[in-house]
Amino acid sequence: MSRKTYRPMVSGFSETTRDLQVLQEIDNFMMALSSYPDRAAHEPNLSFEQYLVRINAAGENPGDGEAMQRAG
């Protein structure tokens, strides 16, 4: 029976870059969480998931209506 060694996959991102990306995703989620009620009042059919995707696509402050117009 042979032993296999497993190596971690290399994604092309440094660990620091990945950490920054994760932190940005967390920030976007928290911003979406706090601003979703106001947005849902204006767009009742907008799900939280759709809203979060818009924010991630825009890469800007969710309170910025102009950014949301471009992303939506």
N, C-alpha and C positions, 0 to 999 in steps of 0.2 A: 504494500500500500504506500503510495507516494504522498508526500506532503505538498500542498500547494501554498504558495505565499501570495498574499493579496496586497496589492499596492493601491493607495488612494488614487481616485481618478484626478487627472489634472484638467482643470476647467479653463485655463488660460488667464484666470484672474488671480492676483496676489491675495493673500489672506486679508491684508489691510483693505484692499479695494472691495472685497466681498463684505467685510465688516461694515464699511461705509454704505454699501448698497442696502444691507439689511437694516441699518439704522435709518436710512431714508425711507424704506418701506414701512417701518414702524411709525415714523413721523407722519407719513401720508395717511396711514390707517387712523392714527389718533386725531389728525386734522379732520378727516372724513367723519369720524365718529362724533366729533363735537359740532361740526357744521351741517351734518345731514338733516337734522330736524328743520332748520330754516329752508334748506333746498327742497325738502319733501313738501313743505307747505306751498311752495310755488309749483312743484312738479309732483303731484300726488302719485303718479304711476311709476315714478323712478324708484327702483329698488336700491338698497344700500350697496349691493354688489355692482350695479351699473354705475353708481355714483363714484365708488372707489376706483373702478376702472378708468373713469373720466379723469379723476385726480391723478392717477398714476400716468396716464397718457399725456396730460397737460404738464406734469412736473412742476406745477406752480401752486400757489396758495389757493385752496378751494373757495375762499371768500371772494376771490377775484372773478367777478361775473364774466369779464372778457375772456379769461382763460377757460372758463367753463363753456362759453359759447364756441370757442375753437375746438375744444375736446368733444363737445356734444354733437 
